[in-house]
Amino acid sequence: MLTRDGLIADLRQLGLGRGDIVMVHAAISRIGPVLGGVDTVIAALREVAGTVLAYADWNADYEALLGPDGSIPQAWRDLVPGFHAGTSRAARGNGIFPEFLRTTPGALRSANPGASVVAIGDQAAALTADHPLDDGYGPGSPFARLVAAGGKVLMLGAPLDTITLLHHAEHLADVPGKRIKRVEVPFATPEGTRWRWCHEFDTADPVIAGLPDDYFGQILRDYLVIGRAEQGRVGQAAAVLVDASEITAFAIDWIEEFARR
């Protein structure tokens, strides 16, 4: 059985330290058998770093009902549950870590449904406050604040192409033909579901035509080649720790170079 103290030692060996702000993508099963499960992983991260974040998203299955223009049919308008930052579940497709972090006492969540981030620790409030409902990966987002604050990203057994911060790089990259998604989004209010038009780069597909589906992973693999990341193991999981500002700048250059080919 892996223990909290053992995970703490591994995280410190990897390069995490007191006061760090770290966004975590975790494949919990790859860490190995942990005494206390996901809560122990979160406790270890909190002991080592000052603030821990995760990409939450939410269950937007209602999008299957949207018309070609992104609008919700009238017959469904009062039936779709609205997004509530405090109670809506994190998207299950991101693994169990974000939902466990969201429900940890003291955690906060940002207000943009699809780009929502959960955070706990010293800088949680500053990182999650006032998340724009449009362009949720751009300026003013938790992703932009993570970069500005000198934060880090930890890939804890997670596939490299799941590094969500690179959606921020997509937003900033100066390339033509970015795919835009404009849809109605439901928000929970005391009066019932309120619908609002929201727009964002389409994160379901590469931001411009021609990019491979897993190009986030290719960017991160190319970044590893230049030796700027920390690599090691946390428990049994392969772990990669990168500087948020550096990987964002690297990804912007990578995307812009691809567009020039």
Backbone bond lengths (Angstrom), bond angles and torsions (degrees), N, CA, C in turn:
res aa  C-N    CA-C-N  psi(-1)  N-CA   C-N-CA  omega(-1)  CA-C   N-CA-C  phi
1 M - - - 1.458 - - 1.534 110.68 -
2 L 1.327 115.57 133.46 1.454 120.93 174.02 1.524 108.85 -82.64
3 T 1.316 116.26 145.81 1.459 120.96 -176.61 1.519 110.94 -119.74
4 R 1.325 114.92 165.94 1.468 121.44 177.67 1.526 110.55 -55.99
5 D 1.315 117.62 -46.68 1.461 120.33 -177.42 1.525 111.46 -63.39
6 G 1.337 116.31 -38.47 1.455 119.04 178.26 1.519 112.06 -66.17
7 L 1.324 117.35 -40.01 1.468 120.80 177.88 1.521 110.54 -66.59
8 I 1.318 117.05 -39.23 1.463 120.83 177.20 1.530 110.42 -58.84
9 A 1.326 116.08 -45.55 1.465 119.77 179.75 1.523 110.83 -62.17
10 D 1.332 117.39 -40.72 1.466 120.78 179.65 1.524 111.19 -65.47
11 L 1.327 117.26 -42.26 1.464 121.13 -179.12 1.525 110.99 -64.99
12 R 1.309 116.51 -40.19 1.467 120.17 178.20 1.526 110.64 -67.91
13 Q 1.312 117.13 -39.31 1.464 121.05 177.74 1.526 110.39 -62.61
14 L 1.331 116.57 -34.80 1.464 121.06 179.99 1.524 111.62 -69.16
15 G 1.339 117.01 -30.01 1.460 119.35 178.07 1.506 115.35 129.15
16 L 1.341 118.32 2.25 1.456 120.03 174.64 1.523 109.42 -75.39
17 G 1.337 115.46 146.26 1.451 118.75 -179.18 1.509 112.58 -145.69
18 R 1.302 115.70 168.79 1.455 122.87 -178.82 1.524 110.59 -57.30
19 G 1.319 116.05 131.83 1.450 121.69 -179.44 1.516 113.84 91.19
20 D 1.323 118.05 -10.81 1.461 120.10 179.15 1.532 110.90 -64.45
21 I 1.319 114.93 146.89 1.460 122.86 170.83 1.519 105.93 -108.05
22 V 1.330 117.35 119.20 1.457 119.71 -171.91 1.521 111.30 -133.42
23 M 1.327 115.44 127.80 1.463 121.68 171.87 1.517 107.61 -91.84
24 V 1.330 115.72 127.68 1.461 120.93 -171.74 1.525 110.12 -113.67
25 H 1.339 115.47 130.43 1.462 122.91 167.14 1.522 105.93 -113.85
26 A 1.323 116.96 117.83 1.458 119.86 -171.18 1.516 112.59 -128.36
27 A 1.326 116.12 133.76 1.467 122.86 167.20 1.525 105.31 -103.27
28 I 1.324 115.53 94.02 1.460 121.18 -169.08 1.522 112.07 -58.31
29 S 1.322 117.89 -38.65 1.462 120.10 -176.09 1.526 112.01 -62.94
30 R 1.331 117.24 -25.83 1.466 120.19 -177.67 1.523 112.54 -78.98
31 I 1.330 116.50 -14.98 1.467 119.32 178.91 1.519 110.50 -70.42
32 G 1.337 115.85 -30.78 1.457 120.99 -177.59 1.516 111.01 108.53
33 P 1.325 117.69 -176.75 1.469 120.98 -178.79 1.528 111.19 -72.32
34 V 1.325 115.50 113.80 1.464 121.49 -176.65 1.522 109.05 -109.08
35 L 1.307 116.97 126.66 1.453 121.60 177.35 1.533 108.97 -66.93
36 G 1.333 116.02 111.72 1.462 120.13 -175.78 1.510 113.38 99.60
37 G 1.335 117.73 -5.47 1.453 121.46 172.60 1.519 114.67 66.03
38 V 1.334 115.26 -145.81 1.469 121.28 -174.02 1.522 111.30 -61.81
39 D 1.316 117.58 -35.16 1.467 119.92 -179.88 1.530 111.09 -61.21
40 T 1.310 116.77 -34.52 1.461 119.77 177.45 1.523 110.94 -69.43
41 V 1.337 117.24 -38.53 1.467 120.79 176.42 1.530 109.77 -60.77
42 I 1.333 116.65 -45.63 1.465 120.74 178.94 1.526 110.51 -63.17
43 A 1.321 117.08 -42.53 1.468 120.35 179.50 1.526 111.21 -61.75
44 A 1.323 117.12 -39.55 1.467 120.16 178.65 1.521 110.86 -65.55
45 L 1.326 116.35 -44.47 1.467 120.14 178.47 1.524 111.02 -60.63
46 R 1.323 116.76 -42.95 1.467 120.50 -178.99 1.519 111.69 -67.30
47 E 1.312 117.36 -32.96 1.458 120.50 178.74 1.526 111.00 -67.22
48 V 1.324 115.95 -36.42 1.460 119.91 -175.43 1.526 111.65 -85.64
49 A 1.343 117.23 -46.36 1.469 121.58 -175.35 1.527 110.89 -102.62
50 G 1.326 115.62 159.37 1.460 119.84 179.44 1.513 113.50 -78.41
51 T 1.339 117.23 -35.59 1.460 122.80 -178.01 1.526 108.99 -141.61
52 V 1.330 115.70 134.23 1.464 122.11 -179.47 1.527 108.61 -119.48
53 L 1.328 116.64 131.17 1.459 122.41 179.83 1.517 110.08 -123.18
54 A 1.338 114.73 159.53 1.464 120.88 170.73 1.518 108.34 -149.00
55 Y 1.307 115.88 149.21 1.463 122.06 174.96 1.518 108.20 -78.48
56 A 1.343 116.80 123.82 1.461 121.05 -174.02 1.522 113.22 -100.32
57 D 1.368 117.28 -47.49 1.459 120.06 -171.54 1.532 107.75 57.91
58 W 1.343 118.93 -159.51 1.464 121.47 173.56 1.522 108.48 -164.76
59 N 1.319 116.50 175.62 1.458 121.09 -176.71 1.522 109.83 -82.60
60 A 1.319 116.39 94.91 1.469 121.27 -178.14 1.521 110.85 -100.47
61 D 1.351 116.83 44.85 1.460 119.36 -178.98 1.521 112.95 -64.71
62 Y 1.333 117.49 -18.33 1.460 120.95 177.94 1.534 111.76 -61.28
63 E 1.338 117.45 -20.36 1.464 119.55 -177.45 1.529 112.33 -60.74
64 A 1.336 116.69 -20.84 1.466 119.57 175.58 1.530 111.85 -65.02
65 L 1.332 116.82 -17.30 1.465 122.15 -179.04 1.528 112.26 -92.04
66 L 1.315 118.75 -10.72 1.452 121.62 -173.84 1.527 111.32 -69.68
67 G 1.328 114.33 145.66 1.453 120.06 175.96 1.515 111.41 -76.99
68 P 1.331 117.52 175.95 1.471 121.40 -178.57 1.519 113.33 -58.86
69 D 1.331 117.35 -26.15 1.465 120.22 179.83 1.517 112.84 -90.54
70 G 1.346 117.67 3.71 1.456 121.23 179.23 1.506 115.02 88.57
71 S 1.325 117.84 5.02 1.464 120.63 -178.19 1.523 111.29 -92.95
72 I 1.327 116.11 154.47 1.456 121.42 178.31 1.525 108.83 -91.11
73 P 1.327 118.96 132.38 1.469 120.30 177.72 1.525 111.47 -59.55
74 Q 1.306 115.94 145.70 1.456 121.70 -176.23 1.526 112.05 -54.80
75 A 1.314 117.42 -37.45 1.464 120.89 -176.05 1.528 112.67 -64.03
76 W 1.338 117.17 -20.39 1.461 120.54 -177.09 1.530 113.20 -102.87
77 R 1.309 118.14 -7.69 1.464 121.22 -169.20 1.524 113.27 -58.51
78 D 1.310 117.87 -36.49 1.467 120.32 -177.19 1.525 113.04 -95.17
79 L 1.329 117.11 2.65 1.457 120.83 -174.88 1.517 113.73 -105.77
80 V 1.320 116.98 -22.71 1.470 120.49 -176.48 1.523 109.80 -78.66
81 P 1.339 119.09 125.93 1.469 120.62 175.64 1.524 110.54 -63.80
82 G 1.319 116.47 134.48 1.453 120.26 -179.57 1.518 112.70 -83.72
83 F 1.319 114.91 159.43 1.465 120.64 177.15 1.523 109.88 -73.67
84 H 1.327 115.19 133.75 1.463 122.17 173.28 1.524 107.17 -131.28
85 A 1.317 116.66 120.77 1.462 120.17 -174.06 1.524 112.38 -59.08
86 G 1.336 116.74 -30.74 1.458 119.73 -176.08 1.505 114.98 -84.32
87 T 1.338 117.84 -20.99 1.460 119.17 -172.77 1.526 115.28 -127.23
88 S 1.321 118.71 -22.22 1.466 119.75 -178.02 1.529 110.33 -66.15
89 R 1.319 115.38 135.48 1.459 120.32 -179.80 1.527 111.25 -66.09
90 A 1.333 115.67 149.32 1.460 120.38 169.72 1.519 108.49 -69.57
91 A 1.318 116.65 152.21 1.461 121.32 -179.55 1.525 110.11 -60.21
92 R 1.319 115.73 127.78 1.471 120.34 -176.79 1.522 111.29 -66.38
93 G 1.322 116.93 -27.66 1.450 120.10 -179.09 1.522 114.12 -63.99
94 N 1.337 117.47 -13.63 1.463 121.17 178.05 1.520 112.63 -90.38
95 G 1.337 116.54 9.67 1.461 119.67 -177.49 1.514 111.54 88.36
96 I 1.322 115.80 179.43 1.461 119.63 -174.94 1.523 113.28 -87.63
97 F 1.332 117.35 -15.62 1.465 119.19 -174.80 1.525 113.33 -60.57
98 P 1.349 120.39 -47.83 1.473 118.99 -177.84 1.527 113.53 -60.10
99 E 1.342 117.49 -38.82 1.464 119.26 -179.64 1.521 111.32 -70.01
100 F 1.327 117.90 -37.84 1.463 119.82 174.95 1.523 110.73 -63.26
101 L 1.335 116.94 -41.76 1.464 119.19 178.52 1.523 110.67 -65.96
102 R 1.341 116.79 -41.19 1.474 120.80 -179.88 1.519 111.43 -58.48
103 T 1.325 117.58 -37.26 1.466 121.15 -175.48 1.528 112.79 -94.59
104 T 1.318 117.63 6.31 1.463 120.53 173.13 1.525 109.17 -74.67
105 P 1.332 118.99 129.84 1.470 120.49 -179.48 1.527 111.84 -52.57
106 G 1.327 115.07 130.14 1.458 121.00 -179.85 1.512 114.63 98.30
107 A 1.328 117.91 -10.02 1.465 120.50 -179.92 1.514 111.06 -73.99
108 L 1.327 116.02 148.36 1.459 123.48 178.09 1.522 108.63 -122.72
109 R 1.346 114.75 155.17 1.461 119.49 -179.32 1.522 109.17 -131.88
110 S 1.330 115.90 142.15 1.459 120.34 178.86 1.523 110.63 -78.96
111 A 1.336 116.91 165.76 1.464 122.16 -164.97 1.513 115.26 -93.75
112 N 1.336 118.80 -6.99 1.466 120.30 178.42 1.526 108.46 -84.67
113 P 1.352 118.29 117.36 1.471 119.18 -172.34 1.521 114.36 -56.24
114 G 1.329 118.10 -60.28 1.450 121.13 -173.75 1.506 114.16 -70.14
115 A 1.333 117.37 -27.87 1.461 121.47 -179.20 1.524 111.71 -104.84
116 S 1.337 117.44 14.08 1.458 119.94 -171.92 1.527 112.39 -63.50
117 V 1.323 113.21 144.56 1.452 123.31 -178.80 1.521 108.17 -126.06
118 V 1.334 116.81 139.83 1.457 121.01 172.68 1.518 108.09 -106.46
119 A 1.333 115.59 147.07 1.459 119.87 -178.25 1.515 109.79 -149.09
120 I 1.316 115.14 151.06 1.452 121.52 175.87 1.527 108.27 -142.80
121 G 1.323 115.74 141.10 1.455 119.25 178.88 1.509 113.26 123.18
122 D 1.321 116.11 -165.59 1.462 123.14 -169.99 1.523 113.45 -57.85
123 Q 1.333 117.76 -41.19 1.462 122.03 -173.47 1.532 112.74 -107.08
124 A 1.314 117.34 15.06 1.468 120.26 -175.17 1.522 112.09 -59.92
125 A 1.327 117.10 -45.77 1.466 120.07 -177.79 1.522 111.20 -64.62
126 A 1.311 117.28 -44.23 1.468 120.88 -178.96 1.523 111.64 -64.79
127 L 1.317 117.24 -34.26 1.463 120.53 -177.05 1.523 112.80 -77.30
128 T 1.326 117.69 -32.50 1.464 120.78 -172.43 1.521 113.86 -99.33
129 A 1.324 119.39 -12.10 1.471 121.70 -174.94 1.533 111.57 -69.49
130 D 1.336 115.20 145.45 1.472 122.21 168.92 1.529 113.06 54.37
131 H 1.310 116.52 45.00 1.463 120.80 178.23 1.526 109.03 -71.51
132 P 1.337 119.49 117.97 1.464 121.15 -178.32 1.534 111.54 -56.82
133 L 1.336 115.84 140.93 1.460 120.19 179.27 1.521 112.12 -82.00
134 D 1.309 117.82 -18.86 1.461 122.45 171.89 1.530 108.13 -110.03
135 D 1.331 115.58 147.94 1.472 119.67 -179.56 1.527 110.56 51.90
136 G 1.322 115.07 54.90 1.452 121.44 -172.10 1.507 116.57 -70.50
137 Y 1.330 117.88 -4.40 1.467 121.24 175.60 1.529 111.26 -108.75
138 G 1.328 116.73 5.63 1.450 121.12 -174.55 1.520 113.57 -98.84
139 P 1.332 117.45 -151.93 1.464 121.67 -179.71 1.528 111.35 -57.21
140 G 1.318 116.40 141.80 1.453 121.35 179.49 1.509 114.73 82.71
141 S 1.324 117.58 -3.94 1.457 121.35 -179.79 1.529 110.60 -85.21
142 P 1.335 117.46 163.94 1.465 119.24 173.81 1.522 112.97 -58.65
143 F 1.327 117.22 -27.72 1.467 120.86 179.24 1.528 110.27 -69.30
144 A 1.330 115.99 -44.44 1.462 119.75 176.72 1.524 110.94 -63.76
145 R 1.323 116.25 -38.84 1.465 119.66 179.99 1.522 111.82 -69.80
146 L 1.322 117.06 -35.03 1.461 120.59 175.76 1.525 110.06 -60.01
147 V 1.320 116.52 -44.46 1.460 121.02 178.84 1.522 110.52 -64.28
148 A 1.341 116.46 -47.52 1.462 120.43 -177.30 1.527 112.27 -63.89
149 A 1.327 116.58 -29.53 1.462 120.84 -177.14 1.519 112.98 -85.52
150 G 1.329 117.27 1.21 1.460 119.93 -178.79 1.515 113.09 74.25
151 G 1.346 116.07 31.84 1.451 120.87 -177.48 1.519 113.89 -75.52
152 K 1.324 114.45 -179.48 1.458 121.84 -178.27 1.527 109.50 -131.82
153 V 1.320 115.90 165.16 1.464 122.40 173.86 1.514 107.87 -125.22
154 L 1.338 115.54 130.57 1.458 122.03 179.02 1.519 109.39 -113.47
155 M 1.324 116.20 119.87 1.453 122.73 172.90 1.525 106.61 -96.54
156 L 1.317 115.95 102.45 1.461 122.30 -172.01 1.533 109.28 -103.17
157 G 1.316 115.70 81.43 1.449 120.85 -176.97 1.511 113.93 76.76
158 A 1.330 117.46 -3.80 1.467 122.16 -176.37 1.526 110.36 -81.14
159 P 1.346 117.72 149.35 1.464 120.06 175.16 1.524 110.71 -57.28
160 L 1.314 116.34 141.44 1.458 120.01 -175.10 1.522 112.67 -63.27
161 D 1.334 118.22 -26.57 1.461 119.53 -177.53 1.526 113.04 -79.81
162 T 1.343 117.34 5.73 1.473 120.36 177.28 1.524 112.46 -96.94
163 I 1.316 118.55 13.09 1.470 121.33 -178.26 1.536 109.39 -75.33
164 T 1.310 115.62 96.11 1.468 122.61 -171.35 1.520 113.00 -64.93
165 L 1.314 118.31 -26.53 1.466 120.68 -179.53 1.523 111.45 -55.12
166 L 1.324 118.42 -25.97 1.457 119.60 -177.12 1.528 112.33 -70.55
167 H 1.338 118.38 -13.06 1.467 119.21 169.17 1.540 110.03 -65.05
168 H 1.327 116.17 -30.27 1.467 119.98 174.93 1.527 109.69 -66.85
169 A 1.324 116.53 -40.41 1.470 120.28 176.24 1.521 110.44 -63.39
170 E 1.335 117.99 -39.85 1.464 121.20 175.93 1.528 110.48 -57.30
171 H 1.326 115.94 -42.84 1.465 119.94 -179.66 1.523 111.17 -62.18
172 L 1.321 116.55 -40.50 1.466 120.88 -173.80 1.526 113.43 -83.95
173 A 1.310 117.34 -22.61 1.465 120.00 -176.49 1.531 110.98 -63.46
174 D 1.311 115.76 135.48 1.472 122.18 -179.07 1.525 108.77 -90.94
175 V 1.327 115.15 83.38 1.467 121.11 -179.85 1.525 108.72 -134.79
176 P 1.330 117.75 147.89 1.463 120.94 179.89 1.523 111.58 -82.42
177 G 1.334 115.69 160.00 1.457 121.27 170.31 1.508 115.75 75.39
178 K 1.336 118.11 27.35 1.464 119.24 178.71 1.532 110.36 -65.84
179 R 1.330 114.97 139.67 1.460 120.40 179.44 1.527 109.46 -75.80
180 I 1.316 116.86 127.98 1.464 122.15 -179.23 1.529 109.22 -111.23
181 K 1.318 116.13 135.90 1.459 122.30 176.67 1.523 108.16 -114.36
182 R 1.332 116.73 125.87 1.466 121.83 178.57 1.518 107.90 -128.75
183 V 1.327 116.19 113.95 1.461 120.86 -175.36 1.531 110.18 -140.59
184 E 1.324 114.90 161.22 1.454 119.93 170.38 1.527 109.41 -81.02
185 V 1.322 115.92 136.94 1.460 122.44 -177.76 1.525 108.78 -124.21
186 P 1.339 117.80 133.54 1.464 120.40 -179.66 1.525 112.15 -88.35
187 F 1.322 115.98 135.95 1.458 121.65 176.50 1.527 108.70 -122.45
188 A 1.322 115.56 136.44 1.461 120.60 179.20 1.529 109.66 -78.59
189 T 1.339 117.00 131.32 1.455 123.15 175.64 1.527 107.98 -134.36
190 P 1.325 118.40 164.09 1.468 119.76 177.04 1.523 112.84 -58.38
191 E 1.324 117.23 -24.15 1.464 121.31 -179.64 1.524 112.51 -90.61
192 G 1.329 116.98 0.70 1.454 120.57 -177.85 1.525 111.34 116.21
193 T 1.317 116.45 -169.37 1.460 121.16 -177.25 1.519 111.04 -72.71
194 R 1.328 115.79 128.65 1.467 122.04 175.24 1.527 107.63 -112.51
195 W 1.326 115.79 130.57 1.460 120.91 -178.49 1.529 110.06 -98.51
196 R 1.335 115.14 140.57 1.457 121.07 179.85 1.520 108.43 -139.52
197 W 1.323 116.66 137.49 1.461 120.92 173.21 1.523 108.78 -73.48
198 C 1.324 116.68 131.95 1.461 122.55 177.81 1.527 108.79 -131.51
199 H 1.311 116.10 147.20 1.467 118.99 176.83 1.521 110.42 -130.64
200 E 1.323 114.34 150.03 1.458 122.18 -175.36 1.523 107.47 -163.79
201 F 1.325 116.48 157.25 1.459 117.93 167.92 1.517 108.03 -60.75
202 D 1.306 116.71 142.12 1.456 121.47 -176.67 1.523 109.28 -72.20
203 T 1.341 116.19 103.70 1.463 120.68 -176.30 1.527 113.09 -83.48
204 A 1.329 117.47 -4.06 1.468 119.54 178.73 1.523 111.51 -75.53
205 D 1.320 117.31 -21.74 1.455 123.49 -179.89 1.525 108.95 -131.56
206 P 1.338 117.92 161.61 1.467 119.55 174.67 1.523 111.17 -52.55
207 V 1.320 115.70 145.79 1.458 120.51 -169.23 1.526 112.97 -65.39
208 I 1.330 118.17 -27.43 1.462 121.66 175.01 1.529 108.94 -131.13
209 A 1.300 115.41 155.70 1.464 121.17 -179.16 1.534 110.32 -62.51
210 G 1.331 115.49 145.05 1.449 121.30 175.10 1.509 114.99 99.39
211 L 1.332 117.46 -23.10 1.456 119.94 178.40 1.526 110.27 -69.72
212 P 1.338 118.63 140.43 1.468 119.66 176.43 1.530 110.92 -66.22
213 D 1.326 116.29 152.99 1.461 120.37 -176.53 1.523 113.09 -58.37
214 D 1.329 117.46 -33.94 1.467 120.76 -176.95 1.525 111.91 -102.47
215 Y 1.321 116.91 33.05 1.467 117.74 -170.63 1.529 112.73 -68.63
216 F 1.322 119.17 -21.09 1.459 119.33 172.61 1.526 109.78 -59.49
217 G 1.325 115.85 -42.49 1.452 119.53 178.09 1.515 112.22 -63.51
218 Q 1.333 116.86 -38.71 1.460 120.21 178.64 1.526 110.97 -65.63
219 I 1.332 116.70 -39.99 1.465 119.70 177.10 1.520 110.34 -60.04
220 L 1.326 116.38 -47.10 1.460 118.95 -177.84 1.523 111.49 -67.52
221 R 1.330 117.56 -37.26 1.471 119.29 176.59 1.527 110.89 -63.40
222 D 1.325 117.05 -40.26 1.461 120.26 177.60 1.527 110.62 -64.97
223 Y 1.324 115.94 -35.56 1.465 120.56 177.82 1.532 110.67 -66.13
224 L 1.320 116.39 -38.54 1.458 119.61 178.49 1.527 111.64 -63.20
225 V 1.323 116.23 -32.83 1.468 120.61 -177.87 1.522 111.15 -62.13
226 I 1.328 117.51 -34.50 1.467 119.33 -177.67 1.525 112.29 -82.45
227 G 1.329 116.68 -1.15 1.461 120.63 171.14 1.502 116.59 78.46
228 R 1.331 117.92 23.14 1.461 120.18 -177.43 1.523 113.15 -92.24
229 A 1.316 118.70 -10.56 1.455 122.20 -177.73 1.524 110.99 -98.91
230 E 1.337 114.59 156.90 1.458 120.52 171.90 1.528 108.05 -95.73
231 Q 1.321 116.51 133.60 1.456 121.05 -179.87 1.521 110.17 -128.39
232 G 1.315 115.17 144.60 1.453 119.86 179.62 1.509 110.10 -177.27
233 R 1.323 116.16 -152.16 1.461 121.03 178.49 1.522 109.55 -132.62
234 V 1.319 114.16 140.43 1.461 121.47 171.19 1.519 105.34 -119.89
235 G 1.333 116.46 112.97 1.446 118.62 -166.76 1.513 107.94 62.36
236 Q 1.325 116.24 -128.58 1.465 121.25 179.02 1.525 112.37 -97.81
237 A 1.313 117.25 -0.13 1.464 121.04 -173.97 1.519 111.87 -90.23
238 A 1.327 115.79 137.77 1.458 120.29 169.37 1.522 108.39 -66.51
239 A 1.320 117.00 134.11 1.457 121.49 -175.84 1.520 110.53 -128.83
240 V 1.331 115.11 141.00 1.459 122.50 177.70 1.518 107.71 -129.67
241 L 1.323 116.44 129.54 1.460 122.20 179.92 1.519 108.58 -120.59
242 V 1.351 116.60 123.68 1.458 120.44 -177.37 1.521 110.15 -128.01
243 D 1.320 115.44 153.82 1.455 122.41 173.77 1.523 108.61 -76.69
244 A 1.341 117.52 127.54 1.467 121.18 -174.34 1.521 112.24 -62.95
245 S 1.313 117.63 -41.49 1.454 120.91 -179.07 1.526 110.87 -66.87
246 E 1.320 116.42 -43.80 1.464 120.03 -177.23 1.524 111.74 -66.97
247 I 1.335 118.37 -43.84 1.457 119.26 -178.15 1.527 110.50 -69.75
248 T 1.330 117.44 -31.46 1.465 119.80 176.92 1.522 110.52 -65.95
249 A 1.328 117.07 -47.29 1.465 120.60 179.06 1.530 110.73 -62.25
250 F 1.323 116.78 -41.19 1.464 121.34 178.96 1.525 110.00 -62.16
251 A 1.340 116.73 -43.08 1.463 121.05 -178.66 1.527 111.80 -67.60
252 I 1.328 117.31 -38.73 1.469 120.08 176.84 1.527 109.67 -59.22
253 D 1.325 116.50 -48.76 1.472 120.09 178.64 1.522 111.08 -60.08
254 W 1.324 117.00 -40.89 1.465 122.34 -177.84 1.532 110.22 -63.21
255 I 1.331 116.04 -46.41 1.475 120.43 -179.09 1.522 110.80 -65.86
256 E 1.327 116.71 -44.22 1.463 119.86 -179.57 1.520 111.59 -65.10
257 E 1.341 116.93 -38.09 1.464 120.50 177.01 1.530 110.32 -64.87
258 F 1.323 117.36 -41.90 1.472 120.78 177.65 1.523 110.76 -59.66
259 A 1.323 116.90 -42.09 1.469 121.12 -177.65 1.527 112.13 -66.85
260 R 1.335 116.77 -24.04 1.463 119.94 -179.27 1.534 112.82 -83.30
261 R 1.305 117.74 -10.15 1.471 120.42 -175.77 1.531 110.95 -71.08
